[in-house]
Amino acid sequence: MSHELDGDRAFLDSIIKVADEIARPHADSVDRDARFPSESLAALRAERALSAGIGSELGGGGVSLSAIARACFELGRRCGSTAMVFAMHHIQVATISRHAADSPWLEQYLAAVAADQRLVASVTTELGTGGDMGRSIAPLTTAGDGTSCTFEKQAPVISYGAQADDLFVTLRRSPDAEQNDQVVAVVQNGQFTLEQTGTWDPLGMRGTCSPGFVVRGQIVPEQALSAPFAQIMAESMHPITHILWSHLWLGIATDAFDRARAFVRAATKGKSDDAPPPVAVRLSHLMSELSLLRAAVDSGLAEFVEASAQPGREQLLTMTSTLRFNNLKIATSEQAPRVCQGAMGVCGIMGFKNDSPFSVGRHLRDTMSASLMIANERIHQTNASLLLIAKDV
Ligand SMILES: Cc1cc2nc3c(=O)[nH]c(=O)nc-3n(C[C@H](O)[C@H](O)[C@H](O)COP(=O)(O)OP(=O)(O)OC[C@H]3O[C@@H](n4cnc5c(N)ncnc54)[C@H](O)[C@@H]3O)c2cc1C
């Protein structure tokens, strides 16, 4: 994987240590019991990994987004749920960091995330709009004197809502605003209440602990990011989400491939036939599927890094860019479970069983969530409209 800066190495070494020593041994119990990966999060906090992407002037680690993406990959190889919690937290933190300039409140907030290793959850999905990120129903209501705002949002899915310190919430700008006139606000512990409305016993990504809640909050106006929502989405939330998610899905698929390879090596050990057995040839087919996934993930990150470095990040504001990162999401969310299913085909019953060293059931189930996390059909509909009007694709 490219784009790794020398300064990111120590961070990645610490992530790999946590992934190997903590996330991997607890992954099966996190999955079986649908419980929050608390051991992994404690270890990540101890390594100050929750503020790795925040600038060093605010007390963070100052590592690159490429290193955060690589960390999602490494965690995904050991525990998909830990990787998803880590990725979602860093999507919010990176978005706030990229749009905090000129906001003393947001800069102080980022310093607090670094000092206290605060965990930030995402509240975007809403009853009535589903996974449509471009619309909100719940409004932010500003009090008459303009000093405080309140909201109440019906959120059918909030990952680690009960474990998070703070929330990142999308809302309608005001009670009079259209549904597509949105803001995004940072809401701190003590400023919100959560009323749980559902349970969490899903097929995969069980450790993300993502039931529904009614969220009620009271904030000051400075807690809403001042940049236009469309700009925040295009420059940060949308591409970073798909880059970090695709890295962790690649991590899960890579571990499934590694297990299939270990199975084939064990099955052929001591056999001296000249020609590789059919199962080894099947592994080779699987490797080419994994290579496609890896190439898509790598090139998406490379293009984002390059576009982010340009003055004004203007490339990220184009329809071409929206199509680009939408397609990264669609391609990787479909390819990751395909690789995991291929790994199960290679391992056979040993991959199907939960209690075998070659088990890939968790991998397959975890990656099956990928196409739902902002439904691919919804993304195709956006793409279809853009394809009719975009100049370059
Ligand atoms: C593991 C996991 C963790 C999550 N964590 C969070 C979180 O922390 N915070 C959060 O806010 N959300 C979270 N979500 C929610 C997620 O990101 C999606 O927004 C949510 O799953 C969408 O709900 P839905 O399936 O009802 O989607 P909808 O988008 O409402 O879609 C419902 C159905 O309609 C179909 N559909 C929708 N639009 C179209 C269209 N235009 N054309 C054809 N078919 C269409 C879809 O394919 C789907 O079958 C999480 C989801 C998962 C799986």
The ligand as an SDF file (V2000), in Angstrom:
LIG
                    3D

 53 58  0  0  0  0  0  0  0  0999 V2000
  -23.0950   -2.1050   10.7650 C   0  0  0  0  0  0  0  0  0  0  0  0
  -23.8110   -0.8240   10.5310 C   0  0  0  0  0  0  0  0  0  0  0  0
  -23.4880    0.2830   11.2780 C   0  0  0  0  0  0  0  0  0  0  0  0
  -24.1360    1.4920   11.0780 C   0  0  0  0  0  0  0  0  0  0  0  0
  -23.8140    2.5670   11.8530 N   0  0  0  0  0  0  0  0  0  0  0  0
  -24.4490    3.7470   11.6710 C   0  0  0  0  0  0  0  0  0  0  0  0
  -24.1240    4.8680   12.4870 C   0  0  0  0  0  0  0  0  0  0  0  0
  -23.2740    4.8050   13.3620 O   0  0  0  0  0  0  0  0  0  0  0  0
  -24.7970    6.0170   12.2810 N   0  0  0  0  0  0  0  0  0  0  0  0
  -25.7430    6.1500   11.3170 C   0  0  0  0  0  0  0  0  0  0  0  0
  -26.2720    7.2440   11.1620 O   0  0  0  0  0  0  0  0  0  0  0  0
  -26.0770    5.1020   10.5190 N   0  0  0  0  0  0  0  0  0  0  0  0
  -25.4500    3.9040   10.6880 C   0  0  0  0  0  0  0  0  0  0  0  0
  -25.7830    2.8230    9.9000 N   0  0  0  0  0  0  0  0  0  0  0  0
  -26.8380    2.9810    8.9180 C   0  0  0  0  0  0  0  0  0  0  0  0
  -26.3740    2.8840    7.4760 C   0  0  0  0  0  0  0  0  0  0  0  0
  -25.2600    3.6310    7.1960 O   0  0  0  0  0  0  0  0  0  0  0  0
  -27.4850    3.1790    6.5150 C   0  0  0  0  0  0  0  0  0  0  0  0
  -27.7920    4.5100    6.4880 O   0  0  0  0  0  0  0  0  0  0  0  0
  -28.7180    2.4270    6.8760 C   0  0  0  0  0  0  0  0  0  0  0  0
  -28.3850    1.0750    7.0640 O   0  0  0  0  0  0  0  0  0  0  0  0
  -29.6970    2.5780    5.7930 C   0  0  0  0  0  0  0  0  0  0  0  0
  -30.9060    1.9710    6.2120 O   0  0  0  0  0  0  0  0  0  0  0  0
  -31.8400    1.2020    5.2200 P   0  0  0  0  0  0  0  0  0  0  0  0
  -31.2220   -0.0830    4.8450 O   0  0  0  0  0  0  0  0  0  0  0  0
  -33.2030    1.2040    5.8100 O   0  0  0  0  0  0  0  0  0  0  0  0
  -31.6830    2.1110    3.9710 O   0  0  0  0  0  0  0  0  0  0  0  0
  -32.4620    2.9300    2.9980 P   0  0  0  0  0  0  0  0  0  0  0  0
  -31.4540    3.8120    2.3890 O   0  0  0  0  0  0  0  0  0  0  0  0
  -33.6880    3.5610    3.5430 O   0  0  0  0  0  0  0  0  0  0  0  0
  -32.8750    1.8020    1.9890 O   0  0  0  0  0  0  0  0  0  0  0  0
  -33.8920    0.8380    2.2560 C   0  0  0  0  0  0  0  0  0  0  0  0
  -34.0240   -0.0710    1.0500 C   0  0  0  0  0  0  0  0  0  0  0  0
  -34.4240    0.7000   -0.0810 O   0  0  0  0  0  0  0  0  0  0  0  0
  -33.5000    0.5300   -1.1370 C   0  0  0  0  0  0  0  0  0  0  0  0
  -33.3210    1.8090   -1.8080 N   0  0  0  0  0  0  0  0  0  0  0  0
  -33.0640    3.0040   -1.2070 C   0  0  0  0  0  0  0  0  0  0  0  0
  -32.9730    3.9640   -2.1450 N   0  0  0  0  0  0  0  0  0  0  0  0
  -33.1790    3.3680   -3.3370 C   0  0  0  0  0  0  0  0  0  0  0  0
  -33.2260    3.8220   -4.6640 C   0  0  0  0  0  0  0  0  0  0  0  0
  -33.0590    5.0790   -4.9400 N   0  0  0  0  0  0  0  0  0  0  0  0
  -33.4570    2.9260   -5.6320 N   0  0  0  0  0  0  0  0  0  0  0  0
  -33.6770    1.6330   -5.3550 C   0  0  0  0  0  0  0  0  0  0  0  0
  -33.6480    1.1410   -4.1050 N   0  0  0  0  0  0  0  0  0  0  0  0
  -33.3970    1.9890   -3.1130 C   0  0  0  0  0  0  0  0  0  0  0  0
  -32.2180    0.0530   -0.4970 C   0  0  0  0  0  0  0  0  0  0  0  0
  -31.4150   -0.7010   -1.3800 O   0  0  0  0  0  0  0  0  0  0  0  0
  -32.7310   -0.7710    0.6550 C   0  0  0  0  0  0  0  0  0  0  0  0
  -33.0330   -2.0500    0.1830 O   0  0  0  0  0  0  0  0  0  0  0  0
  -25.1350    1.6000   10.0770 C   0  0  0  0  0  0  0  0  0  0  0  0
  -25.4660    0.4740    9.3180 C   0  0  0  0  0  0  0  0  0  0  0  0
  -24.8070   -0.7190    9.5220 C   0  0  0  0  0  0  0  0  0  0  0  0
  -25.1700   -1.9060    8.6880 C   0  0  0  0  0  0  0  0  0  0  0  0
  1  2  1  0
  2  3  1  0
  2 52  2  0
  3  4  2  0
  4  5  1  0
  4 50  1  0
  5  6  2  0
  6  7  1  0
  6 13  1  0
  7  8  2  0
  7  9  1  0
  9 10  1  0
 10 11  2  0
 10 12  1  0
 12 13  2  0
 13 14  1  0
 14 15  1  0
 14 50  1  0
 15 16  1  0
 16 17  1  0
 16 18  1  0
 18 19  1  0
 18 20  1  0
 20 21  1  0
 20 22  1  0
 22 23  1  0
 23 24  1  0
 24 25  2  0
 24 26  1  0
 24 27  1  0
 27 28  1  0
 28 29  2  0
 28 30  1  0
 28 31  1  0
 31 32  1  0
 32 33  1  0
 33 34  1  0
 33 48  1  0
 34 35  1  0
 35 36  1  0
 35 46  1  0
 36 37  1  0
 36 45  1  0
 37 38  2  0
 38 39  1  0
 39 40  1  0
 39 45  2  0
 40 41  1  0
 40 42  2  0
 42 43  1  0
 43 44  2  0
 44 45  1  0
 46 47  1  0
 46 48  1  0
 48 49  1  0
 50 51  2  0
 51 52  1  0
 52 53  1  0
M  END
$$$$
